[in-house]
Amino acid sequence: MEKKLKLPVGIDGFEKIRRNGFYYIDKTKLIEQLFLNWGEVNLFTRPRRFGKTLNMSMLKSFFEIGTDTSLFDGLYVSENKELCEQHQGQYPVIFLSLKDVEGLSFSEAKRKCIQLIKREAERFYDLKNSERLLDIDKKNYCRLLDMTVQEEDSDIVSSSIKMLSALLYKHYGKKTVILIDEYDVPLDKAFQHGYYKEMVHFIRGLLGEALKTNDSLSFAVLTGCLRVSKESIFTGLNNFKILSITDTRFDEQFGFTDTEVRKLLLDYHLEDRFEEVKEWYDGYRFGNADVYCPWDVINFVDRAKDDKEAKPEAYWINTSGNDLVKRFIDKANKTTKNEIERLINGEAIEKELRLDLTYEEVDQSIENLWSVLFTTGYLTQSGRNEDGAYRLIIPNREVREVFRLQINEWFKKSIFSNTERLTAFWKAFEEGDTEGVEQYLNRVLSNSISVFDTKARKEEKESSYHNLLVGILTGNADWLVKSNVEAGEGFADIIVETDDPDAGIVAELKYTKNFDDMKMTCQKAIDQIRDRRYQEYLLNDDRKDIRLYGITFCKKRCCAISEKL
């Protein structure tokens, strides 16, 4: 590629990408597959940032009357001449994205939805003077433009999408295509802010009328993160095809494949970064396809093309508060904590999942939260067992990091909430009470969700335990705790300057795979402090009352030896 195309960071409009020379990974096979796997109403559920809105925008650009057909030049679908002749630019299209339909109250969210529908109706202003519409039709169109949240308008609002599609059918003589993007966002926001039942009733009326017994409908496509149970929203919708992340149809049309990522990296001369990108952003399994998160890959390439030293970052994770993982970890019991540890260590957990839930059911049980973590992309599957249970895994390094982050936050909160035990530990640590130190740390390790990856190198494990102990010690506001300090002939793991100006503590931490070696390893740590004269850091500060610690960790156990200098 002689001239590098701009990367579409945060741009989800197909026409804008194609018209303005942005890099585009061709997903137009989706159009062909819609006709091969025909459904009158199709619901795609995928995690956020996996290209749902861009694909919906692409569908609009393809099907809408008056479309610029050159936007598809050179793309997959343009090779299917028969399909293009029959369907390209042949339909009136209603396109609504509900991602901004939210508010602290139901009336506020409803107002935003009405404004959205009114703006879409305004796109078809020719209806006002259409020779094919009767006066009553034109009056109804004006009613759509004048909708409010007032009670007297409730009937017109609930039938607004169906009415607009009927008017378009009359005007163009062609049945409409209805595209509803992020259909479940209003329900999610409503649940968070306490008006869920009102929103369910509203969305059920709005979509039910538009998608059920609508003679003006050719077909519809909806997208969302969560497959909300049919009973709560789509009651009686028999023409409904659900295409979730477990469905093998359309499995490569949301997310990037290995081949697509390799080509993208090659086009920007970043082919040597493939393994990093794979480790961080690959690992999702939709149907039979292994895919990458597009948001991550595009953001990384956009950064790395100008900065060859740029490291992968958690782009997808940073677009969300990750409240779901937090809620999950807060609810975790002893068994679930063990399962989370196994996931972080790269193991699979077998779970029966419910793929259709109401938002009210999400928090009712830990099992439901497992299901939602799966459908929203925090977990993925590596197959199913003989009983049909899914083998769940954490997809990649990025998502593993969010689990670690939320676990550490939960861990700190639980540690510092028990001030009595914490204060007793600080006292034991200062006085060389190794039994008290061991008892506290063993209790903490036993009750925590461990993030000490069993597959990590020894140095990484030591670092994890090191960070754990430093975090506990720095909670004492009267102490100055220093980590990896240059001292004597090396670097001391932990040095503590206590509130006693004459006293200080030097601690060296070790990790061992064998419980039987813990005492011996502690002594080696003490010997290392003395041999490398780490205590000189404190002696130079005129602190002569110095206590030395050798502390060894093995899985969820610790052993400590303490000596006075």
Rosetta blueprint (number, residue, H / E / L):
1 M L
2 E L
3 K L
4 K L
5 L L
6 K E
7 L L
8 P L
9 V L
10 G L
11 I L
12 D L
13 G L
14 F H
15 E H
16 K H
17 I H
18 R H
19 R H
20 N L
21 G L
22 F E
23 Y L
24 Y L
25 I L
26 D L
27 K L
28 T L
29 K H
30 L H
31 I H
32 E H
33 Q H
34 L H
35 F H
36 L H
37 N L
38 W L
39 G L
40 E L
41 V E
42 N E
43 L E
44 F E
45 T E
46 R L
47 P L
48 R L
49 R L
50 F L
51 G L
52 K H
53 T H
54 L H
55 N H
56 M H
57 S H
58 M H
59 L H
60 K H
61 S H
62 F H
63 F H
64 E E
65 I L
66 G L
67 T L
68 D L
69 T H
70 S H
71 L H
72 F H
73 D L
74 G L
75 L L
76 Y H
77 V H
78 S H
79 E H
80 N L
81 K H
82 E H
83 L H
84 C H
85 E H
86 Q H
87 H H
88 Q L
89 G L
90 Q L
91 Y E
92 P L
93 V E
94 I E
95 F E
96 L E
97 S E
98 L H
99 K H
100 D H
101 V L
102 E L
103 G L
104 L L
105 S L
106 F H
107 S H
108 E H
109 A H
110 K H
111 R H
112 K H
113 C H
114 I H
115 Q H
116 L H
117 I H
118 K H
119 R H
120 E H
121 A H
122 E H
123 R L
124 F L
125 Y H
126 D H
127 L H
128 K H
129 N H
130 S L
131 E L
132 R L
133 L L
134 L L
135 D H
136 I H
137 D H
138 K H
139 K H
140 N H
141 Y H
142 C H
143 R H
144 L H
145 L H
146 D L
147 M L
148 T L
149 V L
150 Q L
151 E H
152 E H
153 D H
154 S H
155 D H
156 I H
157 V H
158 S H
159 S L
160 S H
161 I H
162 K H
163 M H
164 L H
165 S H
166 A H
167 L H
168 L H
169 Y H
170 K H
171 H H
172 Y H
173 G L
174 K L
175 K L
176 T E
177 V E
178 I E
179 L E
180 I E
181 D E
182 E L
183 Y L
184 D L
185 V H
186 P H
187 L H
188 D H
189 K H
190 A H
191 F H
192 Q H
193 H H
194 G L
195 Y L
196 Y H
197 K H
198 E H
199 M H
200 V H
201 H H
202 F H
203 I H
204 R H
205 G H
206 L H
207 L H
208 G H
209 E H
210 A H
211 L H
212 K L
213 T L
214 N L
215 D L
216 S L
217 L E
218 S E
219 F E
220 A E
221 V E
222 L E
223 T E
224 G E
225 C L
226 L L
227 R L
228 V E
229 S L
230 K L
231 E L
232 S L
233 I L
234 F L
235 T L
236 G L
237 L L
238 N L
239 N L
240 F E
241 K E
242 I E
243 L E
244 S L
245 I L
246 T L
247 D L
248 T L
249 R L
250 F L
251 D L
252 E L
253 Q L
254 F L
255 G L
256 F E
257 T L
258 D H
259 T H
260 E H
261 V H
262 R H
263 K H
264 L H
265 L H
266 L H
267 D H
268 Y L
269 H L
270 L L
271 E H
272 D H
273 R H
274 F H
275 E H
276 E H
277 V H
278 K H
279 E H
280 W H
281 Y H
282 D L
283 G L
284 Y E
285 R E
286 F E
287 G L
288 N L
289 A E
290 D E
291 V E
292 Y E
293 C L
294 P H
295 W H
296 D H
297 V H
298 I H
299 N H
300 F H
301 V H
302 D H
303 R H
304 A H
305 K L
306 D L
307 D L
308 K L
309 E L
310 A L
311 K L
312 P L
313 E L
314 A L
315 Y L
316 W L
317 I H
318 N H
319 T H
320 S L
321 G L
322 N L
323 D H
324 L H
325 V H
326 K H
327 R H
328 F H
329 I H
330 D H
331 K H
332 A L
333 N L
334 K H
335 T H
336 T H
337 K H
338 N H
339 E H
340 I H
341 E H
342 R H
343 L H
344 I H
345 N L
346 G L
347 E L
348 A L
349 I E
350 E E
351 K E
352 E L
353 L L
354 R L
355 L L
356 D L
357 L E
358 T L
359 Y H
360 E H
361 E H
362 V H
363 D L
364 Q L
365 S L
366 I H
367 E H
368 N H
369 L H
370 W H
371 S H
372 V H
373 L H
374 F H
375 T H
376 T L
377 G L
378 Y L
379 L L
380 T E
381 Q E
382 S E
383 G E
384 R E
385 N L
386 E L
387 D L
388 G L
389 A L
390 Y E
391 R E
392 L E
393 I E
394 I L
395 P L
396 N L
397 R H
398 E H
399 V H
400 R H
401 E H
402 V H
403 F H
404 R H
405 L H
406 Q H
407 I H
408 N H
409 E H
410 W H
411 F H
412 K H
413 K H
414 S H
415 I H
416 F H
417 S H
418 N L
419 T H
420 E H
421 R H
422 L H
423 T H
424 A H
425 F H
426 W H
427 K H
428 A H
429 F H
430 E H
431 E H
432 G L
433 D L
434 T H
435 E H
436 G H
437 V H
438 E H
439 Q H
440 Y H
441 L H
442 N H
443 R H
444 V H
445 L H
446 S H
447 N H
448 S L
449 I L
450 S L
451 V L
452 F L
453 D L
454 T L
455 K L
456 A L
457 R L
458 K H
459 E H
460 E H
461 K H
462 E H
463 S H
464 S H
465 Y H
466 H H
467 N H
468 L H
469 L H
470 V H
471 G H
472 I H
473 L H
474 T L
475 G L
476 N L
477 A L
478 D L
479 W L
480 L E
481 V E
482 K E
483 S E
484 N E
485 V E
486 E E
487 A E
488 G L
489 E L
490 G E
491 F E
492 A E
493 D E
494 I E
495 I E
496 V E
497 E E
498 T L
499 D L
500 D L
501 P L
502 D L
503 A E
504 G E
505 I E
506 V E
507 A E
508 E E
509 L E
510 K E
511 Y E
512 T L
513 K L
514 N L
515 F H
516 D H
517 D H
518 M H
519 K H
520 M H
521 T H
522 C H
523 Q H
524 K H
525 A H
526 I H
527 D H
528 Q H
529 I H
530 R H
531 D H
532 R L
533 R L
534 Y L
535 Q L
536 E H
537 Y H
538 L H
539 L H
540 N L
541 D L
542 D L
543 R L
544 K L
545 D E
546 I E
547 R E
548 L E
549 Y E
550 G E
551 I E
552 T E
553 F E
554 C E
555 K L
556 K L
557 R E
558 C E
559 C E
560 A E
561 I E
562 S E
563 E E
564 K E
565 L L
